[in-house]
Amino acid sequence: MFAIRSALFTDRKDAGQKLAKALAQLLPQRDNIVVLALPRGGVPVACEVAEAFQAPLDLLMVSPSTQGRP
């Protein structure tokens, strides 16, 4: 039989909102926070986190040749 899987998030905005709630519990002191977003999918998530924390948001550009390397 096939198992029916439900999505954890309805979209990236929802994922960002849920991530912000989880981070709020882990980060009681929210001074000096900067949110960095990875392009191509991470920006909508990071926008929600930055908004929730009233923190600045910036992009973190990664060269494809360096992805997956330590």
Phi, psi and omega in degrees: 000158179264135177273140177268124180254136175255146181288143177288329183228145178284328178196183182293328177297315178298320178299318179295320179295318179291323177296318179299319178296318179293318179293327180299327178285329182274338184241079181296326177260120188247032177276149174060039177263134172234132179261127178250133182248139171270131179300165177066061174119328182277341184295312179298324178293311182296325178301317180294320179294313180299319179295317181296324181266359184050049184245155176292152181237136177218162178267143174248105182274131181236130178288136179303332181287344181257354181292135177083003178250142179290000000 
